[in-house]
């Protein structure tokens, strides 16, 4: 393996593993750690006093925590959805992104799952869902889906990592320290024989297909939690697919933002080139169009039907007290990213980063716009009441985001950020094509 | 429904694939049966079958012509069921738990243009949206139609509260408070709730248990007058009737059959066992 591109990639991917974090990096990690510790403190405060310390009330029983939950599940879709879809369709431009995307998934899932626990009135009884399962409850469906999804995502991440762990093992073969042991054990004696490669490829393809189904089921079920009630604004058949497409868009936006940041910080410019950025841009534009289509379909159907309780929720979003989040969502998810990505008023990296950030803010607002206005407009609408999140909810939300960033950053220091074996395969295939040799 | 085949067809000539498909179909059918039965069970012809078993179906009728919205029922219910005292501040934030409370309802019973003060307890739906969604079966319907709540099993996810179209289930935002020596006058028949669980009107189920014990001790069947919830006793105008809807002779059955009778949000299909009588 003497191709200079592969050597350079190996060097770049290994660099963060070999060097100690600089003062800037340490300060950044420290700040994130403080925010996360603050969130844990706020949760402790909430455990002591009950959900009284939130802004929730009757009838707004769900608020920011549930919004955060759906948001983090959405973030997690970067990895599995993007890397699985692109692997199945054998899209070549995926190579520099797959590992990153899978890391985003693994880093966000713990925070997604704990958002629900934070929301519980009796978190210590969470296991009752499994001890006394009630099959008709969409929450039980969700617990099944998400735990399967977490397990499979971890396995998928790990399976894709094995050849690269073996590479690290060889690098650290003669060095002392925990990395030596970690890579040695985790690489599962991978020796890169043709048989191992063949088996590995088959497993990866199979898992990609399985994960694609899981990703759809997970977010559909998150939508079903709302859709299966008979509340106006929640009870709609589109909500499952709408959540799936939203999560895909959000995952892609997140990958755009984090990809651009890592490209700069870890000096990955030679591997994530204009072509890769441009493909990501096109894919994002396509998903923005899909998302807009779903949004318009839902709004138009509600408006045309004009059923009074539905219209109460509708107008509270469009012109009422939730107009800020509704229009923020429209601007953040669709209008501004579309303009930025289609007309590109600046450098492509900047456009991808900005639209990625906006899409994620917009998707958070989308979930807020789904959860809160419906809760705030009950059928007996003289019981309506507004909702303002408390400092505890804000601290926990911010801290969870910081925790996610910290976990993601720590992954960068333990595992290679590029999928080296896929890069090698790609280069080998190119060589084979250049020399006219038949593919083996 | 398609009848599920054998799990693995050993006779099939082409081996495992057909067996696998059949097993998959059987699993799907089984899953469908498991999922759908509990949902339909609550909705379909159960009251009738239970009438055959001789079980009562407890229900309530509230005559809006007699109700003066004096809130005696609210106070009686709060004392009877050991509800946290609460405060003005909590009430203003929407965190006061009163299992029967007076709500200004617009266009009540299909009458246009007016707002009427209506006492609203749990409607004890025959097809309760809260029971379907509970992930731990902490909320359930008992064989006599009372929608119950197991406080010690509830995880406080508040899904049931969100699913209830009447907004008449309540959440304990904090530990309940009884200032001074209030706690000493607790009703010993009713367990106080802790912070973080959902609570609701149970038709004073503890009174039913007492009444049934007494009837059994006296060697007779339970009579209508034996079991009366606190709100019914407290109502100064006799606006609330209560009894067995399966007994056509009971006063509550006859009131529920009145041409003035209607139910809240009737077209949602929840089939409440609390009926209201329009003003004359």
Interface residues (C-beta under 8 A of the other chain):
Chain A: X49 X50 X51 X52 X56 X57 X58 X59 X60 X61 X62 X116 X119 X120 X121 X122 X123 X125 X126 X128 X129 X131 X132 X133 X134 X135 X136 X137 X138 X139 X140 X143 X225 X228 X229 X230 X231 X375 X378 X379 X380 X381 X382 X383 X385
Chain B: X34 X35 X38 X39 X93 X94 X95 X103 X104 X105 X106 X115 X120 X129 X132 X133 X134 X135 X136 X137 X138 X153 X154 X155 X156 X157 X158 X159 X161 X162 X163 X165 X166 X167 X170 X171 X172 X173 X174 X175 X195 X196 X197 X198 X264 X265 X268
